[in-house]
Each structure stands twice: as C-alpha cells, then as structure tokens.
Amino acid sequence: MRGRAALLAALLPLACAAPRTEATEPGAWFYRAGVEHGGEELAVSVVFPPGPVLALDVAPATSAFIEEVLGSGDRSLARSGGGWVLPASDGPRPVRWRFRARDAGRAVDNADVAAWGGGGFAGSLAAFLLADREAAPAATLALAVKLDPGSAFACALPERDGGWEAPAEELAGLPACAFGAIAVTRTHNAAHELVLADLAARPEPYASALAQWVAGAEAGLERALGRFPVEELLVTVMPRAR
C-alpha cells in the first residue's frame, strides 16, 4: 500500500534492511551503497545481468555529482549525453562509481531529488542509482547499504527477504531516502510502522517535542481518514533557517 502527504515533512511508504544474497538472476539489478564521511559521499556498485547495451543515467540535476564510473576491469565507461554506456555482454556486468551527496544536496536543494540539511542527505534514489530507464520495466532492483560509524539510512522501498527491493521502474517515481549523521527512530502499532528520520542533531527536550508532534500528526491523520492510509511510513524532517 502506498501514499504520500505533507505535514511540514514528507510522508512516504518505507522499509529498511539489506537485500537477499546477491546472485545472477535474469532482470535483477543488485546495488550496494557504502555511506562514507558521515554521508557526505557514497561509494556505489551494481551488478547488471547479461544482456544488451544499457544507457545508464541518474536524475539530471545530480549527474554532475557522479564520478569515477568504472565497469569490468576498472575500465571507465564511455559517456553519451548526460549518461554512461554499458556494453552488451553474455556475463554479469559490474559497475561502480562515487556520488558526492553533500555537494549535490547543497547545489540542488530540493528534497524530492537531493537536499542536504543538518548532518545528512534527503532525496531520491534516482539521484545516485545509475539505471537504464527504458530497460527498467523489465527489471527488479535490490539495495544493500553499508554504514560508517555514526551514520544511519532510511529508505522508501518495500521490504522483501530482509532487504530493500522493488520494480526498477519505480525509480522514475522518485522513491525517497535519507542517510548520514541523522537520527532515525521507529514506532510500531498493530496497523502500521512509522520511521522518523531527522537530519538535525537535536538535544532533549526538543527531540521529544518533535516526536510528540509527529505522533499527534499521525493520530490526526488516522482520525480524519478513519484508518491510517499506509502500512509503513517514512517521515523526513529537514532543518531550515529557523
């Protein structure tokens, strides 16, 4: 079940973990992201299955912040327009690259795509996951994340077999994530789970007041609609000038 609303923060369907064991499966794209320097950078890799040429790209606003795109044998992939060309192959095709998350977030400053606030990044998986949009309808993506000390990660992909996994074409819908030196808390009830990702380090009692505000908004939404509209929810709080 999916849904989205705004209560001074983004409300999106959520699940968090690491994907199932990586293996060569037809139509499966296996991504791994390493959160480095408190979320300022990501080291990302993917294994594409055998197949035809793929035209890889990310959201146009963040393309300039993708670097060191390497394929098999650590060979740089050829550029084409704003993206990269992955040659056809009859074997698995690994690709790795780096994403300057903080620089992208500060430059774009749009939480639907890429934004940086407090101690972390909030935005779309399409901001940093290289993919072929035309091939996506036939593919499934799975994502694993390795955190550095003091970092956390929250994601708006469905959970399957203990991992983040979804049809790859959903990248076009800008599913959200947040990562870095951020505070992530989870609450459960019988009907749904709520995860609060706060990009600012907030001392008590402010953190408690924020949690109470979110709980009140959650209860108000449930009263207004008669039932909570999603089974899992990610609430991302972006600090601003005030």
Secondary structure as a PSIPRED ss2 file (coil, helix, strand):
# PSIPRED VFORMAT (PSIPRED V4.0)

   1 M C   1.000  0.000  0.000
   2 R C   1.000  0.000  0.000
   3 G C   1.000  0.000  0.000
   4 R C   1.000  0.000  0.000
   5 A E   0.000  0.000  1.000
   6 A E   0.000  0.000  1.000
   7 L C   1.000  0.000  0.000
   8 L C   1.000  0.000  0.000
   9 A C   1.000  0.000  0.000
  10 A E   0.000  0.000  1.000
  11 L E   0.000  0.000  1.000
  12 L E   0.000  0.000  1.000
  13 P C   1.000  0.000  0.000
  14 L C   1.000  0.000  0.000
  15 A E   0.000  0.000  1.000
  16 C C   1.000  0.000  0.000
  17 A C   1.000  0.000  0.000
  18 A C   1.000  0.000  0.000
  19 P C   1.000  0.000  0.000
  20 R C   1.000  0.000  0.000
  21 T C   1.000  0.000  0.000
  22 E C   1.000  0.000  0.000
  23 A C   1.000  0.000  0.000
  24 T C   1.000  0.000  0.000
  25 E C   1.000  0.000  0.000
  26 P C   1.000  0.000  0.000
  27 G C   1.000  0.000  0.000
  28 A E   0.000  0.000  1.000
  29 W E   0.000  0.000  1.000
  30 F E   0.000  0.000  1.000
  31 Y E   0.000  0.000  1.000
  32 R E   0.000  0.000  1.000
  33 A E   0.000  0.000  1.000
  34 G E   0.000  0.000  1.000
  35 V E   0.000  0.000  1.000
  36 E E   0.000  0.000  1.000
  37 H H   0.000  1.000  0.000
  38 G H   0.000  1.000  0.000
  39 G H   0.000  1.000  0.000
  40 E C   1.000  0.000  0.000
  41 E E   0.000  0.000  1.000
  42 L E   0.000  0.000  1.000
  43 A E   0.000  0.000  1.000
  44 V E   0.000  0.000  1.000
  45 S E   0.000  0.000  1.000
  46 V E   0.000  0.000  1.000
  47 V E   0.000  0.000  1.000
  48 F E   0.000  0.000  1.000
  49 P C   1.000  0.000  0.000
  50 P C   1.000  0.000  0.000
  51 G E   0.000  0.000  1.000
  52 P C   1.000  0.000  0.000
  53 V C   1.000  0.000  0.000
  54 L E   0.000  0.000  1.000
  55 A E   0.000  0.000  1.000
  56 L E   0.000  0.000  1.000
  57 D E   0.000  0.000  1.000
  58 V C   1.000  0.000  0.000
  59 A C   1.000  0.000  0.000
  60 P H   0.000  1.000  0.000
  61 A H   0.000  1.000  0.000
  62 T H   0.000  1.000  0.000
  63 S H   0.000  1.000  0.000
  64 A H   0.000  1.000  0.000
  65 F H   0.000  1.000  0.000
  66 I E   0.000  0.000  1.000
  67 E E   0.000  0.000  1.000
  68 E E   0.000  0.000  1.000
  69 V E   0.000  0.000  1.000
  70 L E   0.000  0.000  1.000
  71 G C   1.000  0.000  0.000
  72 S H   0.000  1.000  0.000
  73 G H   0.000  1.000  0.000
  74 D H   0.000  1.000  0.000
  75 R C   1.000  0.000  0.000
  76 S E   0.000  0.000  1.000
  77 L C   1.000  0.000  0.000
  78 A E   0.000  0.000  1.000
  79 R E   0.000  0.000  1.000
  80 S E   0.000  0.000  1.000
  81 G C   1.000  0.000  0.000
  82 G C   1.000  0.000  0.000
  83 G E   0.000  0.000  1.000
  84 W E   0.000  0.000  1.000
  85 V E   0.000  0.000  1.000
  86 L E   0.000  0.000  1.000
  87 P C   1.000  0.000  0.000
  88 A C   1.000  0.000  0.000
  89 S E   0.000  0.000  1.000
  90 D C   1.000  0.000  0.000
  91 G C   1.000  0.000  0.000
  92 P C   1.000  0.000  0.000
  93 R E   0.000  0.000  1.000
  94 P E   0.000  0.000  1.000
  95 V E   0.000  0.000  1.000
  96 R E   0.000  0.000  1.000
  97 W E   0.000  0.000  1.000
  98 R E   0.000  0.000  1.000
  99 F E   0.000  0.000  1.000
 100 R C   1.000  0.000  0.000
 101 A H   0.000  1.000  0.000
 102 R H   0.000  1.000  0.000
 103 D H   0.000  1.000  0.000
 104 A H   0.000  1.000  0.000
 105 G H   0.000  1.000  0.000
 106 R H   0.000  1.000  0.000
 107 A H   0.000  1.000  0.000
 108 V H   0.000  1.000  0.000
 109 D C   1.000  0.000  0.000
 110 N E   0.000  0.000  1.000
 111 A C   1.000  0.000  0.000
 112 D C   1.000  0.000  0.000
 113 V C   1.000  0.000  0.000
 114 A E   0.000  0.000  1.000
 115 A E   0.000  0.000  1.000
 116 W E   0.000  0.000  1.000
 117 G E   0.000  0.000  1.000
 118 G C   1.000  0.000  0.000
 119 G C   1.000  0.000  0.000
 120 G E   0.000  0.000  1.000
 121 F E   0.000  0.000  1.000
 122 A E   0.000  0.000  1.000
 123 G E   0.000  0.000  1.000
 124 S E   0.000  0.000  1.000
 125 L H   0.000  1.000  0.000
 126 A H   0.000  1.000  0.000
 127 A H   0.000  1.000  0.000
 128 F C   1.000  0.000  0.000
 129 L C   1.000  0.000  0.000
 130 L C   1.000  0.000  0.000
 131 A E   0.000  0.000  1.000
 132 D C   1.000  0.000  0.000
 133 R C   1.000  0.000  0.000
 134 E C   1.000  0.000  0.000
 135 A C   1.000  0.000  0.000
 136 A H   0.000  1.000  0.000
 137 P H   0.000  1.000  0.000
 138 A H   0.000  1.000  0.000
 139 A C   1.000  0.000  0.000
 140 T E   0.000  0.000  1.000
 141 L E   0.000  0.000  1.000
 142 A E   0.000  0.000  1.000
 143 L E   0.000  0.000  1.000
 144 A E   0.000  0.000  1.000
 145 V E   0.000  0.000  1.000
 146 K E   0.000  0.000  1.000
 147 L C   1.000  0.000  0.000
 148 D C   1.000  0.000  0.000
 149 P C   1.000  0.000  0.000
 150 G C   1.000  0.000  0.000
 151 S C   1.000  0.000  0.000
 152 A E   0.000  0.000  1.000
 153 F E   0.000  0.000  1.000
 154 A E   0.000  0.000  1.000
 155 C E   0.000  0.000  1.000
 156 A E   0.000  0.000  1.000
 157 L C   1.000  0.000  0.000
 158 P C   1.000  0.000  0.000
 159 E E   0.000  0.000  1.000
 160 R E   0.000  0.000  1.000
 161 D C   1.000  0.000  0.000
 162 G C   1.000  0.000  0.000
 163 G E   0.000  0.000  1.000
 164 W E   0.000  0.000  1.000
 165 E E   0.000  0.000  1.000
 166 A E   0.000  0.000  1.000
 167 P E   0.000  0.000  1.000
 168 A H   0.000  1.000  0.000
 169 E H   0.000  1.000  0.000
 170 E H   0.000  1.000  0.000
 171 L H   0.000  1.000  0.000
 172 A H   0.000  1.000  0.000
 173 G H   0.000  1.000  0.000
 174 L C   1.000  0.000  0.000
 175 P C   1.000  0.000  0.000
 176 A E   0.000  0.000  1.000
 177 C E   0.000  0.000  1.000
 178 A E   0.000  0.000  1.000
 179 F E   0.000  0.000  1.000
 180 G E   0.000  0.000  1.000
 181 A C   1.000  0.000  0.000
 182 I C   1.000  0.000  0.000
 183 A E   0.000  0.000  1.000
 184 V E   0.000  0.000  1.000
 185 T E   0.000  0.000  1.000
 186 R E   0.000  0.000  1.000
 187 T E   0.000  0.000  1.000
 188 H E   0.000  0.000  1.000
 189 N C   1.000  0.000  0.000
 190 A C   1.000  0.000  0.000
 191 A C   1.000  0.000  0.000
 192 H C   1.000  0.000  0.000
 193 E E   0.000  0.000  1.000
 194 L E   0.000  0.000  1.000
 195 V E   0.000  0.000  1.000
 196 L E   0.000  0.000  1.000
 197 A E   0.000  0.000  1.000
 198 D E   0.000  0.000  1.000
 199 L C   1.000  0.000  0.000
 200 A C   1.000  0.000  0.000
 201 A C   1.000  0.000  0.000
 202 R C   1.000  0.000  0.000
 203 P C   1.000  0.000  0.000
 204 E C   1.000  0.000  0.000
 205 P C   1.000  0.000  0.000
 206 Y H   0.000  1.000  0.000
 207 A H   0.000  1.000  0.000
 208 S H   0.000  1.000  0.000
 209 A H   0.000  1.000  0.000
 210 L H   0.000  1.000  0.000
 211 A H   0.000  1.000  0.000
 212 Q H   0.000  1.000  0.000
 213 W H   0.000  1.000  0.000
 214 V H   0.000  1.000  0.000
 215 A H   0.000  1.000  0.000
 216 G H   0.000  1.000  0.000
 217 A H   0.000  1.000  0.000
 218 E H   0.000  1.000  0.000
 219 A H   0.000  1.000  0.000
 220 G H   0.000  1.000  0.000
 221 L H   0.000  1.000  0.000
 222 E H   0.000  1.000  0.000
 223 R H   0.000  1.000  0.000
 224 A H   0.000  1.000  0.000
 225 L H   0.000  1.000  0.000
 226 G C   1.000  0.000  0.000
 227 R C   1.000  0.000  0.000
 228 F C   1.000  0.000  0.000
 229 P C   1.000  0.000  0.000
 230 V C   1.000  0.000  0.000
 231 E C   1.000  0.000  0.000
 232 E E   0.000  0.000  1.000
 233 L E   0.000  0.000  1.000
 234 L E   0.000  0.000  1.000
 235 V E   0.000  0.000  1.000
 236 T E   0.000  0.000  1.000
 237 V E   0.000  0.000  1.000
 238 M C   1.000  0.000  0.000
 239 P C   1.000  0.000  0.000
 240 R C   1.000  0.000  0.000
 241 A C   1.000  0.000  0.000
 242 R C   1.000  0.000  0.000
